[in-house]
Amino acid sequence: MSAVLRICDLHLHFPLGRSLMDYAAGRPGRVVKALNGISLDLIKGEALGVVGESGCGKSTLARCIVRLHAPSEGTIEFESQDVFGDDNRSDRTYNRRVQMMFQDPYSSLNPRMTTGQILAEALSVHNMRPEAEIPARVVELLDLVRLPQDAQHKLPHEFSGGQRQRIAIARALAVEPEVLIADELVSALDVSVQAQVVNLLLELQQELDLTILFVAHDLRLVRHVSNRVAVIYLGRIVEIGDSETLFSAPAHPYSQALLSAAPTLNPDDRGKVARLEGELPSPLNMPAGCPFHVRCHHATDVCKQSVPALLPFEGRGEVACHHVEEINTHA
């Protein structure tokens, strides 16, 4: 299995500058620590789910991958080339081959352009087809995402949310990408429409041999879509592994709490919720040591002092926890 995208020790910090109080007290300016050492391989042809609470860094990671944010430290390599290297920063080929789809398609679609114009623009800007062949390709793209042909003459506001998301998918596919980054793709849609869009995405993945990074907070969707799942907490991966294994037997205490809190139809699961206590710490004031120790029932002094490495655990994936063996022995 070859990695089409390789993320190595990625950090992203946002300096907020110094307030008057900071100047008066002689303190440095505050810094939002959004990503704190993420390393991840995206395997060609897979669908990798990324889950975690709001504010944990999921969307920030996705935006770094498509170069909307430049990392403070670390690298992102696409086919062994650093996408932020001096030779590659202005290379638009990467922008074409790695495409992102956003949560709100309406804000990312030009309201004054018809669907046909939106798709034609993408084809033209990236020189995907000769001018004379663009109308025919627009027809093909609409058919690919199961939209009627008269959709090309309509403006974005004339469509439902699910239809607009299909247009966004068609626009991403217009430039024939190899990797799709789906950032909360269906979270703004009704549940019935979510299933239609997600199933369409899975069909397109098989048909076009796509690699997908699927960022979401809906754990049921992630389980349905993903081959592997990465659990992120405060800008770090705390567990990553095969989707079915992780969902059936999570090893990290944060993963256990996150997954047990998901809605279930099994009455036997009631009362077994491993509740998350306390609030997610602010990325402005990160806890020392393991960032989860302030909310973890298993935390000891070592958790408060050192950050656990992400290491293989019993063939179930990789886990970043000082007490993973003890926790799963007594589970």
N, C-alpha and C positions, 0 to 999 in steps of 0.2 A: 504494500500500500504506500503510495507516494503522497507526500504533502504538497498540495498546490499552493498553500499559503502557510507561512511559518512566522509566528509571533514569538519574540524572545525578550523576556524581562522588560515588558512595556510599562512605562510610568508616564502619567500625565498629571501635571500640577498646574493649577490656575492661580497665579499671584493676584491678590485683591488690592495690593497697594497698602500704604500706611495711613491710618486715620489720625486725627488730631490727638487722640488719646495715646496712640502708639508712639507718636513723636514725643509727647510729653513724658511718657514712661521710658523712652529709649528702647522700645520693643521693635523688632522687625515686623514687616507687614505680614498679614495673614495669608495663608496658602490653602486652597482647596485641593486635597490629594484625591483626585478622582480615580486614577488607576495606580496600583502599587506593586508592580512586578508580575504582570500576567505573561505566562508562556503557554503557547497553544499551537498545535498543528491542525490545520484543516485538511482532511484527507480528500483526495479527488473523488468525486461522485457521491460523497456522503451528505447527509443533512445533520448538522450539529446544532443542538438546541442550547441556548444560554438562558439560565433562569436566575432569579434572585429578587429580593425586595426592591421597591422603588428607591432610587438613590444609590444603588450598589455599584453602578458603573457599566451596566449592560449596554445602554445606548451610546455611552461615551466610547466604549470599545468599538462598537459598530462604526461610529463616525471617524475614529482613528483609521480603521481599515480602509475606508474610502477616501482618506486624506482630507477630511473636513477639519480635523485637528492634527497638528504635528506633535508627536510625543516629546516629553521632556527628556526621557531616556529610553533605551531599548530600540529594537528594530522590528520592522515588518518586511518579510521577504516574500516576493511572488516569483516563483520559478527561479529561486536562488539569487534574485536581485533585490537589493534594498530599495523599497519604493520611495523612501525619503532621501536616498542618496543624491548627491549633487547632479549626477548624470540622468537621474530618473524623475526629478521633481516636476519638470516641464513636459514629461512624456505623457501624451494623452492616450496612448495605447492602453495603459493600466486602467484609466478611467472608463474605457470602453469594456474591458474584459472583466472588471469587477464592478457590478452595478448595485445600487442600494434602492430599496423601496421603503417608503416612510409610512408612519401610522396614519397620517391624515393626507390622503391623496389630493383632496381639494386644494390644500395650500401649496402643493407642489405642481399642480397643473395650471397653466396659464388660463385664467377665466375668459380671456378674449379670443382664444384660439379654439377652433373646432378640434375634435378628436383626430380627424384626418391630418390637420395642420400640425398638431402636436407630434404625431408619429412621423410625419414627413420631415419635420425639422430634425428629429433625432437621426433619421436615415441620411439626411443631407449633410449635417454637421460632421458626422463621422465617415462620410463618403462610403456608406454601406452599399449603395446601388447607384447606377447611372440615373440621371434625372428622369429619363423616359420610363424607367422600371419602378420608380417609387410608388406610383398609384397602385400598381399590382401588388407590391409588397405590403402596403397599408391594408389592403383587402386580406392578404394572408395572415397578418398579425391579428386583425379583428377576429378572424375565424379561429385562430390559435387559442384565444382567450374566451371563446364562445360568446362573442358579441355580434349582433346583427349588422349587416353592411351599411344600413342607413345611420348607424352610430357615428360614422365618420363626418357627417354633416352637422352634428349637434355639439353644443357647448357643454363644458363640465357640469354646470349647474342643472342641466336637464337630466342628469343621471342619478340613480340611487347611490348610496355609499358603496355597496358591493360592486356595482358597475364601474364606479370611478376607480376602485382598487384594481379591477381588471384592466382598465386603461393604463394605470400605472405599471402593471405587470407587462402589458404589451409594449409600452415605451421602453422599459428596461430590456426586454427581449429584442427590440428593434436593432440594437447594436451588437447582437449575438454574443452575449457575455458567457464566460465560463463559470463565474462565481456570482451568486445572488446573495445580498445581505438584506434580510427581511427584518426590519426594526418594528416590532409590535404591529405587524402587518394587518391583523384583523381585530385588534382589541377595541376599535371604535364601532364595530359592526354587530348586528344582531346575531345571536347564537346560530340560528339556522343558516344565515348568510356566511358566517365564519366557516362552517363546515364545507360549503360549496367552494369558497375561495381556496381554502387549504387543500382540499382534494384536487382542485385544478392545478395548484402549485406542485403537488406530488406527481400528477400525471405529466406535467411539463418537465419535471426533473428527470423522469424516466425517458421521455421522448427525446429530450435535447441533451441528455447526459450532463446535467447541471450539478454544481456543488453549491450547497445552501447553508448559510449561517442564519439560524432562526432565533431571533431574540423575542422573548415573550414572558409574561407573568402568569399566563394561564397554563398550569402544569398539565392539564389533560390534553391540550393542543400539542404541547411540546412532546409528550409521550407518543402521540399519534404520528407526529411528523418526523421525529428525530431518530437517527441511528445511535448517536452518542449525545450525552448531555454534560454541560459544564455548569456547575453551581458557583456563583460569584457572591462574595460578601465583602463589602467595603473595598472594592477595587482589587480583590485577590480571588483566584480560583481556589476553593476549599475542597472541591471534589469533582472528578471528571471520570466518566466511564460509560459503558454500554447502557443504552436507554432502559431496556427492560430490567437489567440487573440493578441499576441505580434506583429505579422507581420501586422495585419489589424489596430491595434490601439496602437502603442508603446507609453509608458507614459513618459519615461526619455528623456530629450532633446538630449542626445547622441544617443539613440536608434532611435529617430525620424530622426535625420540627417543621420545616417548610413543607415537606411532602405529606406529613400526617395532618396538617391543617387544611389540606385541599379537600373540597367536598367529595363525599363518597355515598354510594347507594347501598353499601353493605352495612346492615344494622349492627353486625358484630364488631365493627370498627369504632362504634361510639364509645367514648370514654377512654380511648387509647391515644388521644392526641397529646403529642409532646409539645406543650405550648411554648411559644417564644415569649419570654418576659423582657420587659424594658423596651426602650426605643433604640432604633438604629443610631449608633454614635455619629456625630457630625464628622464629615471628612475634613472639616477645619481643625478638628481636635482629635486626632486618631489615638486610640488606646495603645499603650506600649505592649510589646509581645504579640500574642495571638489576638487579632482584632475582635474575635468573638468571645473572649474570656469574660467580658463584663455581663454577658447574657447566658453563659453556659453553666449548667449544674455540675459538670465534671471538671471545672477549672481548678488548677493547683498553682503553686508559686511559679513553676516553670512556664506555665501558660502566660503569666503576667510579665515574664522577662524575655522570652525569645519567640520569634516567629517560626512556626512549624513549617518544614519543607513539604512540598507536594511530592509524595512518594508512593510507589506501588503498594497495594494492600490485598493480599490473598487472591490475586488474579481477578479482582473485581473492579479494577481501575486504579486511580491515584487519589490519595486523600492527604490533606494537610491538617493533621491533628496529632498532638503529643500523646494522646491517650486512646488512639483509635482501636488498638488491640483489646485493651481493657473494656472499653465501652461496648464493643461488639461481642466480647466473650460473655458479658452479663446481660446482653440484650434479650 
